Amino acid sequence: MARLPSSFHKLSVRARDALCELTVTTEQDFALVEHVLASGNAWHRFERPKPRGGVRVIYAPETPLMDYLKRVLRNVLQGLEMHRCVHGGHPGRSVITNARRHADGGAKAFFLMDLKDAFPSVSQTKFDEVLGVKLRRHIQSAVDVDAVDADAIASVITDIMFVDQILPQGFPTSPGVLNAILYPVDREIGAYLLDRGTKLNTTFRYTRYVDDLTISTSSDTIDRETRKAIQKIVLRNGWKIKKSKTSYMGEAEEGDDERSTKMPVVTGLVVNPDGRLTVPRWKLQKWRAFMHQVVSKEVVSELDRQKIAGIVGYLGMVYEGAIPSIVRKPYEAAKARFGSGNGRLPEGQSGEILDPEETPESMMGHGGTLE
């Protein structure tokens, strides 16, 4: 469990005030963060089963730390440079905007990849090596401190974002850290597709939702050379690829082991040939049963209320009011009783961004130009 990092004791009075100013935090709230860290109970660890087997380790921060980390995300991490391909852990972006990038572009061929163990692959040492200088510069540009105090502030921010030197899934800051760390990879893939699109006279689109990478084109194929080159970029930058979730939908040579005949599903949404986004039927059936069950209850828990509001909001955003008949009746009943949320199922105490296959969350143009 957490203990108050030694970096907190190294803050000067000026650095402490500047840190509160930087994160838009009162001294009282900052003292609560120190208290919960010093207690050794700043978070709790639990395991969540993955849809395809295995478990995902989640760290759920207690409320004072959770609230403070959200402030760090908004006021610090989102000030660091990240690529325009990012759709996860960023304001106004979601699994829906990620999939819509490809649907709106008339995509015919898709190449999907997942980074393996993306969060555990980011150590505190790696963060400092890749982003330490940028973080300190950002601090000095945002608040009036010298280099010594900037170092002290950066150390505190870094210490509270990691657990045992590893980026924890469940902290609200972790997707933002991952986005900033992956900027060089995103930039290199974007540049490659820009050049490749110009040579092939085609359109490539690239998006990333946390650790899910999607490349699409309005042509009928993404050739093997292009797919292999993208994988090499990822591997060369020190990341691993989850082979079980690497797939290609489009025309291909016989024996192409990456080719799939399934409908393309991008961050949990089916991209139809006519450009419509739809929720997979199995998920609609699951949600229909859940909505029926909850609506029929006289007393409903707050968690179920949040789930229902998330489902209703999500369906409304995906279908823009034209709700499928399979869920229309329970959808209308649930919306009338519970209202609609922001399109995200509740994240529980941990705030983690889950696999798009589990729950809703929450560019390349013609001739290789970036949209």
N, C-alpha and C positions, 0 to 999 in steps of 0.2 A: 504494500500500500504506500501511498504518497507520504512524503515528509516535506516540510518546507525546504526548498532548495537553498543552498548556501548563497546563491546569486542574490536572493532577496536581502540578505544582510549586507551586501556590498553596495546597495543603492544609497547614494547621498541624498540629502534632503531635496536638493534641486532635481535629481534624477527621479525620485519618487513622485514629486509633483508633476514633472514632465510626463512620466508614464501614465499618470491619471489623466492628464490633459490629452495625451495621444490616444488613449483608449476610451475617452469620454466617460470616465468613471469617477465617482465621488471617493473621497478618502475613506468614508465609512464602508462602502462596498468593497474597496480594495482590502481593507482590514478583514472583512469577512472571508475573502479568498485566502488570505494568509492563515486565518484561523482554521479553515477547513483543510488546508494543506498540512498544517502543523498537527492536526488531529490524527493524521494517518488514514483518514476515511474520506478522501476527496473523490473517490470513484469506487464503483464495484465492477467486478469482472464476471461476465457470463458467456456462455456458448450458445450459439443459435445454429440449428441444423441448416445445411445448404440444400437447395432443391435437388442437386445431383449427387448428394452424399457428402460426408465429411461435416465439419463444423466451422463456423466463423466465430472468432473470438472478438467479443465486443466489450468496450470499456465505457461505462455509463457515468459521467461526471455528476457529482452532487450539484444542486441548484446554484450555489454561489459561483462555483467554478464554471459550470455550464454557461451561465449568463456572461461571465467575464470572457470566456473563450469566444462567444459570439461577438462580443465587442472587439476582440482582437481580430477576428475574421473581417468584420466590417471596416474597421478603422486602420488596420495595418496590412493584413495579407492581401486584401483586394486593391491595395495601392501598389502591389508589386506587379511586374510585367507578366502577362499571360497571353496565350495565343487566342485569336478569334475563333478557333475551332472548338473552344471549351464550352460545354453545355451542362456540366455538373458542378455543384458547389459554387455557383455564381448567380447573382441577382437577375431575375427575369429569364433564367434558362432552366430547362428541365428535360426529362426524358421525351416530352412531347416536342419541344423545340428542336431537340436533337434529331428525332425521326423526321420531323417536318422539313428540315433542311434538304433531305434526300427525296422525300415525296414531292415537294414543290419543284424540284429540279428535273422531274421526269425520269428518274433513275430506272435503268433496265438491268444493270448488273451491280452486284454488291460484294464487297469483301469485308468480312467481320473478324476482328481479333480481340482477345482479352489479354491484358497483362496478368501474369501469374504473381500472386502474393505482392500486389502493388504497394499496399500500405506497409507491411512488414519489411519490404525492401528498402524503405527510406529510414536510414538511421539518423540520429541527431548529428553525428559527425558529418554525414553526407550533406545534410541540410546546411550546416555551417560552411562547408567547403563550397557548395554551389550558390547559396543565397546569403551567406553571412555578410559579405560586403554590401550587397544590394539592400539588405535589411537595415544596416547601420546608416547607409546614405539616406534611405527613406525616412528614418527616424530624425536625422539631423535636418532634413528638408521640411519636416512637419512640425517640430518643436525646437525651441532655442536651447540646445545643449552642446557641450563640447564633445570631443571624440571619446573621452574617458566615460562620461555619463551615457553617451550613445551605446558604448560597449556594454555597460551595466544594464541598460534597459533591454538591449537585444538579448542578453543572457537570460534575463528573467522571462521574457516572452518565449524564448526557445525552450527553456526548462519546463514550462507548464504545458507545452504542446506535445511533449513526448513522454512515454511511459517506459522505463527501463531502456532508455536510449532508442526506442523504436516508435514510429508513427502509429498511434493507436486508432483502430477503426471504432467509431463511436464518438470521438471528439469532433465538435463542429468545425474546428480549424483544419482537420486532416485533409479533406478534399481540396481546400485552398492551398495547403502546403504542396499537395501532389500536383496541382495545376501549375504552380510556380516552378517546381522541380522538373516537370515534364516540358517546360517551355522549349528547351533546345531540341527535344525530340519532335514536338509539334512543328516547330519552325523548319526542321530539316525535312520532315515528311511533306509539309506544305510546299517547300521549294522544289523538292523532287517532283511532286505531282504537277506543279506549275510547268516545269521544263518538259516533263513527259507528256502532259496534255498538249503542249505546243507542237511537239514532234509528231504525235499521233493525230493531231487535229481533232481532239475530242474534249469532253468536259469531265473533269474529276471534281468531286466534292469530298472533303474530309472533315469529320467531326470526332470529338472525343467526349464521352460522358464518363467521368472519373477514370476507370480502367478499361472501358469499352471503346475500341477504335472502329470507326465505320468509314469505308471509302466506297463511293458509288460513281457511276458514270451513266450518261444518257445513251451511250453506245451499248451494243449487245454483249460486250465482253470486257473484262479486265484481264489482260494477258498475263501469263505465268511470270514473265520477266518483271512486270510491274509489281506483282504480289510478292515475289521473292525479294525484290529490292526494298520494299517497305519493311518486310520482316527483318532484313539485314540491318536497316537503320535502327530498329528497336533493339536488336541484340547487341549491336556495336556500342550503343549508349548504356549498356549494362543492365538492361531489363530482360525479363523472361517472358515467354509467350505461352499461354495456356492452349496447348494443341487441341484439347477436346472441344474448345469453343471457337476454333478457327474454321471458318467456312466461306465458301464462295458460291454465289448464285449468279449464273450467267452462262453464256456459251463457252465451251472449253474443249480442249483436245481429249480424245478418248484416254481413259486411265488417269485423269486428273483427280488425285486423292482428296483435294480440297473442295471439289464441286459438290454442291448439295442441290437436290431437286425440290426442296421445300420452299414454301413462300418466304420471302425475306422478312425477318422479324428484327427490327432495329430498336434497341432499348425497350423491348417488351411490346412493341406495336407492329402490327402487320402493315407493310407498305404494299398496297395493291397496285396493279398495273395502271389503273386510271388515276393514281396519285392520292387516293383516299387513305387515311390512317384508320385502322380498326383494331379493337382489342381482340386477342385470340378468343375463339368461341369457348374453350374450356375455362378461361378466366371469367367470361361473362356468366357462364353457368354457375361457377363457384360464388360469384358476387350476388347473383340472383337469389341463390339459396340463403346466403347470409342476410341479405336485405329483408327477405320474407321472414326469416327467423327473428330478427331484431324488431321489425315493425310490429310484429304480433305480440310483443312483450308489453306489459303495462309499465314495468320499471326497467329502465335501460341504464347500464353503467356508463360513466363518462368516457371510458375507453371505447366502448362500442359506438357511442355517439360520435366520437372523433373519427372512427373508422368509416362510419356511414357517410359523414360529411365529406370525408376525403374521397370516397368512391363516387359519390354524387358529383362533386366538383370535378373530378378527373374525367368522368364520362361526359360531362357537359363541355369540357375543354376539348376532348378528342373529337366528339361528334358535333360540336357547335350547335346543340339543340336538337339534332335529328337522332334521337336515341333509338337504338335497335329494338325491335319488337320483343326480343327474347328477355329484355330487362326493363321494358318501358313501364309496366305497371308497378313493380316494386320500386323502381327509380322515382316515379312520381309520388308514390306514397311516402318514401323515405325523405324526399326533398321537402314535401309539405310538412312533415313532422319535425325534421331535424335541420332543415336548411342545407346549404352546400358550402363546402370548405374551399380551400385553395388548390384542390387537385392533388393533394398529397395525403397518403395515409399517415396516421400518427407515428412518430418515430420513437415513441415510448420515452423512457428516461434517458436513453443514450444519444438520441439525435443522429444516429448513424444513417448514412445514405445506403440503402439496401440494393441488392441485385435487382435490376429492372424486371427479371423474371418473377420476382417475389411480390413486388408492389410498385405502384406509381410513386414517384418522388413527391418525392421529393418526395475558304470555299472557292470552290474552284468554278470559274465561269468559262465561257467559250474561249478557245484558243489558249487556255491555261491562265486566264485572268482570275484574280481573287475577288470573290463576291463579298 
